[in-house]
């Protein structure tokens, strides 16, 4: 497990990471020495509880970011009982780090012997899909990342710095309607356009994107 974390640390902008489990605390870490063992366990516990809190209100949250002036914290849920906490430089490129995490997650899960996956619904309990929901952040940083970046920049011209959050929200809605594909980007653009209050600017946004998607 330590070797996997060291591979992740080789990603530009990553200062170190740790794997926390609710049963055993920190399983492995290569965070700077300033993060003492008790501090890491306390931080891991607090951050992992965010996922549990979202579960109680039936929100499907598998990752989140916390931005400070000194550092960026990325937290990815590995399973119901464990999380990966990554400390990064403030200006780290999140999409590159997410790509590295995606490639290493399966290896990490194999090394967490008692990792509990999502519970199986009880008989008669409603479920929206037999497949786990796609992670919008992984989709945004995946094979269509160039197109998503262009779409976010086009939206930012109309609504400002909240365009990143608006893109993620739109992708979540988009994925509920079908798979992530080049041919469905027009549909995503239409969803994103709803974030723009001005009808004329909505049309300008859609026309601008017709040239790139």
C-alpha positions as CSV (number, residue, x, y, z in Angstrom):
1,X,0.0,0.0,0.0
2,X,2.9,2.4,0.8
3,X,4.2,1.8,-2.7
4,X,0.9,2.8,-4.2
5,X,0.8,6.0,-2.2
6,X,4.4,6.8,-3.3
7,X,3.2,6.3,-7.0
8,X,0.5,8.8,-6.3
9,X,2.9,11.3,-4.7
10,X,4.9,11.3,-8.0
11,X,1.9,13.1,-9.6
12,X,2.7,16.8,-10.0
13,X,1.3,18.9,-7.2
14,X,0.8,16.0,-4.7
15,X,2.5,16.5,-1.4
16,X,1.4,13.2,0.2
17,X,-1.6,11.1,1.0
18,X,-3.0,8.6,3.5
19,X,-5.6,5.8,3.6
20,X,-8.0,6.0,6.5
21,X,-10.5,3.3,7.6
22,X,-13.2,3.8,10.2
23,X,-12.2,0.4,11.8
24,X,-8.4,0.7,12.0
25,X,-7.6,4.4,11.5
26,X,-4.6,5.2,9.2
27,X,-3.5,2.2,7.3
28,X,-0.7,3.8,5.3
29,X,0.6,7.4,4.8
30,X,3.4,9.4,3.2
31,X,2.2,12.8,4.4
32,X,4.9,15.3,5.6
33,X,6.1,14.7,9.1
34,X,4.2,17.8,10.3
35,X,1.1,15.6,10.2
36,X,1.5,13.4,13.3
37,X,-0.2,10.0,13.6
38,X,-2.9,11.3,16.0
39,X,-3.5,14.3,13.8
40,X,-3.9,12.2,10.7
41,X,-6.4,9.9,12.4
42,X,-8.4,12.8,13.6
43,X,-8.5,14.5,10.2
44,X,-9.3,11.2,8.5
45,X,-12.2,10.5,10.9
46,X,-13.6,14.0,10.3
47,X,-13.3,13.8,6.5
48,X,-14.7,10.3,6.3
49,X,-17.7,11.3,8.3
50,X,-18.7,13.8,5.5
51,X,-19.5,10.8,3.4
52,X,-21.6,9.2,6.2
53,X,-23.5,12.4,6.7
54,X,-24.4,12.6,3.0
55,X,-25.5,9.0,3.1
56,X,-28.0,9.8,5.8
57,X,-29.7,12.3,3.5
58,X,-29.3,10.0,0.5
59,X,-26.8,12.2,-1.4
60,X,-24.4,10.3,-3.6
61,X,-21.1,12.0,-2.8
62,X,-17.9,10.0,-3.5
63,X,-15.3,12.8,-3.4
64,X,-14.9,16.4,-2.4
65,X,-12.3,19.2,-2.3
66,X,-11.3,21.6,0.4
67,X,-9.3,24.6,-0.8
68,X,-7.0,26.6,1.6
69,X,-4.4,29.2,0.7
70,X,-1.6,26.9,1.8
71,X,-2.9,23.6,0.4
72,X,-5.7,21.8,-1.4
73,X,-7.2,18.7,0.2
74,X,-8.8,16.0,-2.0
75,X,-10.8,13.3,-0.4
76,X,-12.0,10.2,-2.3
77,X,-14.2,7.5,-0.8
78,X,-12.7,4.1,-1.5
79,X,-15.6,2.1,0.1
80,X,-18.1,2.6,2.9
81,X,-15.4,2.2,5.6
82,X,-12.4,3.8,4.0
83,X,-11.2,7.1,2.4
84,X,-8.1,8.3,0.5
85,X,-7.0,11.8,1.7
86,X,-4.6,13.6,-0.6
87,X,-2.8,16.9,0.4
88,X,-1.8,18.9,-2.7
89,X,-0.2,22.2,-3.6
90,X,-2.8,25.0,-3.8
91,X,-2.6,25.3,-7.6
92,X,-2.4,21.5,-8.3
93,X,-4.2,20.3,-11.4
94,X,-7.0,18.3,-10.0
95,X,-7.9,16.5,-13.2
96,X,-4.4,15.0,-13.4
97,X,-4.5,13.8,-9.8
98,X,-8.0,12.3,-10.3
99,X,-6.7,10.4,-13.3
100,X,-3.9,9.0,-11.1
101,X,-6.3,8.1,-8.3
102,X,-8.6,6.3,-10.7
103,X,-5.8,4.1,-12.0
104,X,-4.7,3.2,-8.4
105,X,-8.0,2.8,-6.7
106,X,-8.5,-0.9,-7.6
107,X,-5.0,-1.8,-6.3
108,X,-5.8,0.0,-3.0
109,X,-9.1,-1.8,-2.6
110,X,-7.4,-5.1,-2.9
111,X,-5.1,-4.3,0.0
112,X,-8.0,-3.2,2.3
113,X,-9.1,-6.7,3.5
114,X,-12.3,-5.6,5.3
115,X,-13.4,-2.8,3.0
116,X,-17.2,-2.8,2.9
117,X,-18.8,-1.9,-0.4
118,X,-22.2,-0.2,-0.7
119,X,-25.0,-2.2,1.1
120,X,-27.3,-4.3,-1.0
121,X,-30.9,-2.9,-1.1
122,X,-33.4,-4.9,1.0
123,X,-36.1,-6.8,-0.9
124,X,-38.7,-4.3,-2.2
125,X,-36.4,-1.3,-1.6
126,X,-36.2,1.0,-4.6
127,X,-33.0,1.5,-6.5
128,X,-32.4,3.6,-9.5
129,X,-29.8,1.4,-11.2
130,X,-28.1,-2.0,-10.9
131,X,-24.8,-0.2,-11.8
132,X,-22.9,2.2,-9.5
133,X,-23.4,5.8,-10.5
134,X,-20.6,7.3,-12.5
135,X,-18.4,9.8,-10.7
136,X,-18.8,13.2,-12.4
137,X,-15.3,14.3,-11.5
138,X,-13.8,11.1,-13.1
139,X,-15.9,11.8,-16.2
140,X,-14.9,15.4,-16.4
141,X,-11.2,14.5,-16.1
142,X,-11.5,11.6,-18.5
143,X,-11.3,11.2,-22.3
144,X,-13.6,14.2,-22.9
145,X,-11.6,16.6,-20.6
146,X,-10.7,18.9,-23.4
147,X,-14.3,19.4,-24.5
148,X,-15.4,19.9,-20.8
149,X,-12.7,22.6,-20.4
150,X,-13.9,24.4,-23.4
151,X,-17.5,24.2,-22.2
152,X,-16.6,25.5,-18.8
153,X,-14.7,28.4,-20.2
154,X,-17.6,29.3,-22.4
155,X,-20.0,29.2,-19.4
156,X,-17.6,31.2,-17.3
157,X,-17.8,34.1,-19.8
158,X,-21.5,34.3,-18.8
159,X,-21.7,33.4,-15.2
160,X,-18.2,33.9,-13.8
161,X,-16.1,31.7,-11.5
162,X,-19.0,29.4,-10.4
163,X,-18.9,27.8,-13.9
164,X,-16.8,24.9,-12.5
165,X,-19.5,24.0,-10.0
166,X,-22.2,24.5,-12.6
167,X,-20.4,22.1,-15.0
168,X,-20.2,19.4,-12.3
169,X,-23.9,19.8,-11.5
170,X,-24.8,19.7,-15.1
171,X,-22.7,16.6,-15.7
172,X,-24.5,14.8,-12.8
173,X,-27.9,15.5,-14.5
174,X,-26.5,14.6,-17.9
175,X,-25.2,11.2,-16.7
176,X,-28.7,10.3,-15.3
177,X,-30.0,10.6,-18.8
178,X,-27.4,8.4,-20.5
179,X,-23.7,7.5,-20.9
180,X,-20.9,10.0,-21.3
181,X,-20.2,10.3,-25.0
182,X,-19.1,12.8,-27.6
183,X,-22.4,12.5,-29.4
184,X,-24.3,13.6,-26.2
185,X,-22.3,16.8,-25.6
186,X,-25.0,18.9,-27.3
187,X,-27.5,17.7,-24.7
188,X,-25.0,18.6,-21.9
189,X,-24.6,22.1,-23.4
190,X,-28.4,22.6,-23.3
191,X,-28.4,21.6,-19.6
192,X,-25.5,24.0,-18.9
193,X,-27.3,26.8,-20.7
194,X,-30.0,26.8,-18.1
195,X,-27.5,28.3,-15.7
196,X,-27.6,31.5,-17.8
197,X,-30.4,33.9,-16.9
198,X,-30.3,35.9,-20.1
199,X,-31.9,34.2,-23.1
200,X,-29.7,36.0,-25.6
201,X,-26.6,34.9,-23.8
202,X,-27.9,31.4,-23.6
203,X,-28.1,31.4,-27.4
204,X,-24.7,32.9,-27.7
205,X,-23.3,30.1,-25.4
206,X,-24.9,27.4,-27.5
207,X,-23.7,28.9,-30.8
208,X,-20.2,29.2,-29.4
209,X,-20.1,25.5,-28.4
210,X,-21.5,24.3,-31.8
211,X,-18.1,25.1,-33.2
212,X,-16.2,22.8,-30.7
213,X,-18.6,19.9,-29.8
